[in-house]
Amino acid sequence: MVRDDIRGGLSSGPGGTPPGPPAAQPELPRPVRPPDPGVAVLPPELAGAARRLIGDRLDLAAAYAELLVTDGVLRGLIGPREAPRIWDRHLLNCAAVAELIPAGATVLDVGSGAGLPGLVLAIARPDLTVTLIEPLARRTAFLQEAVDVLALDGSVRVFRGRAEEAAAGADPLRGDVVTARAVAPLDRLATWCLPLAVPGGRLLALKGASAAEEIAEHAAAVHRLGGGGAVLRRCGEGVLEPPTTVVEIVRERVVGPTSKVAARKPRAGRSRRR
Ligand SMILES: C[S@@+](CC[C@H](N)C(=O)[O-])C[C@H]1O[C@@H](n2cnc3c(N)ncnc32)[C@H](O)[C@@H]1O
């Protein structure tokens, strides 16, 4: 269905065909090549790591991998160049974080996109209750379809909206663990995600090589937002190369909403009061 929709869109073009016969035969756009589901097959060299990290739900992970490299690519949620590295860069990279999550935890995944890491964690850990928080309709439609197709509706819920919206309102969301991958720098993540964690709960931010610099740069903001000292963790050590880098921050204190003005440093020598 999706493939047909996309082909139709491309051949008629935006705005449809102009009236009257065309003077010359226009050059037809090349048909979109459907992604090859074979790309999602687990490479043999990663089979051991996948078994260690995903356990007996490997078939479910394989079904999700196929969904990502077919529908996910066609619908623009995953870049086509990511398809051949869907297992190591995406699924296993995310599954490794499960070692930091206690049994039976409630997990909120902020900025899930195509479901990373939230859906992977739900697949690898059926004991978790996971909410995927994502503001974009195109992405939440894909997420809900994935949840239905993979029969994960007993443990996964999709929330359409921003993290700030999920944390506010009459029935705010709260989780033991809040995850986020490739969403924002650490100070913004702390602003959005710490209010979503129960007191004593944790933010697990999947980061790249510059994680240590980010921790140093944003330590003051994290403290102001009620976070404890950020700790760098490496998940999947001895199983994945490279391991997944995670910044872990405990919500130690519940602080009131910090407006930008209140969060700014007072200017030296000037008082706002007269
Ligand atoms: C670069 S994508 C990463 C998606 C996914 N986590 C991954 O690793 O592939 C960032 C996602 O964060 C979402 N996002 C941006 N700001 C957000 C906010 N304030 N609350 C929740 N999601 C947000 C975007 O819509 C987007 O889907």
The ligand as an SDF file (V2000), in Angstrom:
LIG
                    3D

 27 29  0  0  0  0  0  0  0  0999 V2000
   16.9730   12.6580   15.2270 C   0  0  0  0  0  0  0  0  0  0  0  0
   15.4550   11.9710   15.7060 S   0  0  0  0  0  0  0  0  0  0  0  0
   15.9710   10.5740   16.6260 C   0  0  0  0  0  0  0  0  0  0  0  0
   14.9470    9.4920   16.5880 C   0  0  0  0  0  0  0  0  0  0  0  0
   15.3260    8.2160   17.3560 C   0  0  0  0  0  0  0  0  0  0  0  0
   15.4520    8.4770   18.7820 N   0  0  0  0  0  0  0  0  0  0  0  0
   16.5970    7.6080   16.8200 C   0  0  0  0  0  0  0  0  0  0  0  0
   17.5810    7.5100   17.5560 O   0  0  0  0  0  0  0  0  0  0  0  0
   16.6160    7.2280   15.6400 O   0  0  0  0  0  0  0  0  0  0  0  0
   14.8960   13.0980   16.9710 C   0  0  0  0  0  0  0  0  0  0  0  0
   13.4270   12.8890   17.3260 C   0  0  0  0  0  0  0  0  0  0  0  0
   13.1070   13.6930   18.4610 O   0  0  0  0  0  0  0  0  0  0  0  0
   11.8160   14.2130   18.2960 C   0  0  0  0  0  0  0  0  0  0  0  0
   11.7100   15.3890   19.1730 N   0  0  0  0  0  0  0  0  0  0  0  0
   12.2570   16.6250   19.0030 C   0  0  0  0  0  0  0  0  0  0  0  0
   11.9260   17.4350   20.0350 N   0  0  0  0  0  0  0  0  0  0  0  0
   11.1510   16.7060   20.8880 C   0  0  0  0  0  0  0  0  0  0  0  0
   10.4940   16.9840   22.1280 C   0  0  0  0  0  0  0  0  0  0  0  0
   10.5670   18.1990   22.7120 N   0  0  0  0  0  0  0  0  0  0  0  0
    9.7950   15.9880   22.7080 N   0  0  0  0  0  0  0  0  0  0  0  0
    9.7180   14.7680   22.1360 C   0  0  0  0  0  0  0  0  0  0  0  0
   10.3180   14.4500   20.9630 N   0  0  0  0  0  0  0  0  0  0  0  0
   11.0230   15.4000   20.3480 C   0  0  0  0  0  0  0  0  0  0  0  0
   11.7470   14.5080   16.7960 C   0  0  0  0  0  0  0  0  0  0  0  0
   10.4210   14.6010   16.3280 O   0  0  0  0  0  0  0  0  0  0  0  0
   12.4880   13.3140   16.2190 C   0  0  0  0  0  0  0  0  0  0  0  0
   11.6200   12.2450   15.9050 O   0  0  0  0  0  0  0  0  0  0  0  0
  1  2  1  0
  2  3  1  0
  2 10  1  0
  3  4  1  0
  4  5  1  0
  5  6  1  0
  5  7  1  0
  7  8  2  0
  7  9  1  0
 10 11  1  0
 11 12  1  0
 11 26  1  0
 12 13  1  0
 13 14  1  0
 13 24  1  0
 14 15  1  0
 14 23  1  0
 15 16  2  0
 16 17  1  0
 17 18  1  0
 17 23  2  0
 18 19  1  0
 18 20  2  0
 20 21  1  0
 21 22  2  0
 22 23  1  0
 24 25  1  0
 24 26  1  0
 26 27  1  0
M  CHG  2   2   1   9  -1
M  END
$$$$
